[in-house]
Amino acid sequence: MSTTDDQLSAISAQLQTFLATLDNSVNWQILFLAGSTDDPDSFDANGGKTGALGYYPVVNISGQTVYMPCLARMKAIALGGANAETLDAILGTATSKIAAIDLAKQAAEDATAATTAAKETAIAVTEDAAAASELARNQAAAAQIAAANADTVGDLRTFFTRVGPASGLTGKARWRIGNRLYASLDAANGFYPRKLTLPVTTTFEDGSAVRSRLMAANTSDKIRALPHELGVGARWRIGNRLYASLDAADGFYPRKLTLPVSARFNDGSVLYGRLVGANTGDKIKALAPELGAGARWRIGNRLYASIDVTNGFYPRKLTLPLAAKFEDGSALAARLMGANVGDKLRALPPELGVSARWRIGQRLYASLNPAQGFYPRKLTMPASAVIDDQPGVKLVDRLGGANRAASINANFIAMAGLDANGKSQISTRRRSDSARFQITTGLSSYRFPILTPDDKVLFDSDADGRMMYAPATGGAIWPVDPYDILDCYGDSLTAGAGANGAGAKQGPYPKQLADRLGSVVAAVNNRGIGGQISADIVARQGGTPALISVTDNLIPASGGVVVTSYSQDLLYNSGISGSATLTGTLAGVPGTLSGNSVSGRNASTYTFTRSSPGAAVPCPANTPFIPDFGVASRPRVQIYQYGRNDGTNATATAAILNALAASVAYQTAYQPRFLVGGTIATVGEALAGFNTLRDTLAATYPGRFVDINAAPTAEEMFTLGFVPDSYGAYSNGRTDAQDLAAGYIPSGMRNGATTGNGDFLHLNNFGYGLLALRYYRAIVAKGWWPSLPIV
């Protein structure tokens, strides 16, 4: 070991002894001063004159200043270089001042308390504006002192270890604006922003003063000046957190975002009372009023970051690794070296005259340019962001590990936590007995649980890309809003009897509705079968399944089994002869139901054939048959057009209402979407029964009923391109004008007008276009897909 190294070690030991003396002092700060080019105390690494700036730590103990040597100066002392002085002399001066620390501290506190009390009394008695202003300044000064003490390095010895003789300044850098330290960069700590203080006289490159520029920046509700400090100083706040202050004494002064337990929020509540838990260890606690909407992460007693639906992920204390890079690929260390020296705010060397941007991943942290100077920005990270050390785990899952945002209602508490694979999963706990239920599992993440008054838990699903929900005690998971698929259930007027063609404005109403909806939906499925009554349709839809019995009450290991009885003629279709099929499950066995509809309603012979061989399965009499597409329809948007084959009397109306109620109840979306379409009368048919049924359905399903039986308006006919009585004579001897006047969908919109076959019940392309237009307008009015244009 060299003589210089021995001397440095001895000096370091002396420093450690001095720092041990300071351990009992609770009111100290570290500042940094820069020497000038002609400063006799500036030294290079070898103890010689540098002719450049030198950085000197200064310990400020209750207002008493003790200048401490930096590494370069210690080396100069060790070498006995020019202007060197003994460390004993420096430490002796410091030691002599320490004796007055407690007295000075107490005197300062007493003076502040006395001044504050006097000013408070003056305001209360005289409401004098000048006294109020003076009090505000004193309170601001007291807050600055408290914040300064809270912001100092927690262990002075740790600080000197970082910059002391053991490691030196090699590989490190300090950034300064004027004579204030802004940030440091070293291998151990990465990029570490420090306290930033600018004198009020500081100017930007364009000559404008920092005071005028920053005061003018208070344009949003996130960064705002407090009214009582206007013209004297200002405080910038982000939400309920103090961000920075500006006043004549201290200039622009960003603060660490840590509040004392006595701090209050805007609503008057005390911070300490709102925190869940008491800042224990390295736990991450959420604020009680923000459960389910946001969370605050703390490390020890320091606020690290917040996340909420309004502001996204917002870091409070920032540390960047040395490997951080800018958008152009250049390293942070290379870009920031030597920047911001002097009393001006300057751009970084590679970007002189333009600007600089600090980024974490793809999100902007701060910018520096001639127009705005140094400008911290809000940081928002996408949910998909990852950190280098765990590239397979999303940031939102890492931050949300323990004590993630939770939700509570009268009966349950819902929480999100990480599983063994690092994925966020939802669980609940019943408050009455503390029973716990696991709601989600698997390789996807589920977040942001929200409990509803009816004991459902809603949450965001990565796998589904939408909000899902489940019972709070666990069970099937379904979407909150239906999937963007529309299933249309009905009879021949849904199937499209009388329609023809596959082009624009052609085909059954589901096809024409799909043309109007376009890409906002993935599909519009036609679930209409001619001749079916409402009970048949709801059996296919799944709301009231058909009850089936088979030979020997047993599904064999393979092959088919004859159906001996059924409650609903599922495959009856007045427009089809021959066999028809429907896939589904019977007694839990997947298979196909096949039958012949030639012989009329309830006269078909059915067979159930299992999809694949397996063990024989008992099938008790009257076992429900569950159609596959009915199950698939449950979380989708649905349109019900039931009743033409039931009739309009009281018995038929009751059957239609029962079928509709069962269909609606079978839907599984938390916010189901459906429309009810009613029935259509033949021209000339008595309308009284249809009108009664219409009024009943409208009253039962307000806001969801669509009157498809009403005569079209002139505007509807114009939109469809239909011109009444311009298509020749109709075989029923009626005219469109006559039908419209009587309240019917006109004959020209019926099948008989197109084919001459005498069918004036079913519709043609114009008629089905009318139904599609009315359903489309009802969907637009409901706002289910906001991007749809009004027609």
Secondary structure, 3 states (H helix, E strand, C coil): CCHHHHHHHHHHHHHHHHHHHHCCCCCEEEEEEECCCCCCCCECCCCCECCCCCEEEEEEECCEEEECCCHHHHHHHHHCCCCCCCHHHHHHHHHHHHCCHHHHHHHHHHHHHHHHHHHHHHHHHHCCHHHHHHHHHHHHHHHHHHHHHHHCCCCHHHHHHHHCCCCCCCCCEEEEEECEEEEEEECCCEEEECCCCECCCCEECCCCEHHHHHHCCCCCCCCCCCHHHCCCEEEEEECCEEEEEEECCCEEEECCCCCCCCCECCCCCEHHHHECCCCCCCCCCCEHHHCCCEEEEEECCEEEEEEECCCEEEECCCCECCCCECCCCCEHHHHHCCCCCECEECCCHHHCCCCEEEEECCEEEEEEECCCEEEECCCCCCCCCEECCEEEEEHHHHHCCCCCCCEECCCEEEEEEECCCCCEEEEEEECCCCCEEECCCCCCCEEEEEECCCCEEEEEECCCCEEEEEECCCCCCEECCCEEEEEEEECHHHHCCCCCCCCCCCCCHHHHHHHHHHHHCCEEEEEECCCCCHHHHHHHHCCCCEEEEEHHHEECCCCEEEEEEECCCCCCCCCCCCEEEEEEEECCEEEEEEEECCCCCCCCCEEEEECCCCCCEECCCCEEEEEHHHHHHCCEEEEEECCCCCCCCHHHHHHHHHHHHHHHHHCCCCCCCEEECCCCCCCCCCCHHHHHHHHHHHHHCCCCECCCCCCCCHHHHHHHCCCCCCCCCCCCCCCHHHHHHHCCCCHHHEHHHHHCCCCCCCECHHHHHHHHHHHHHHHHHHCCCCCCCCC
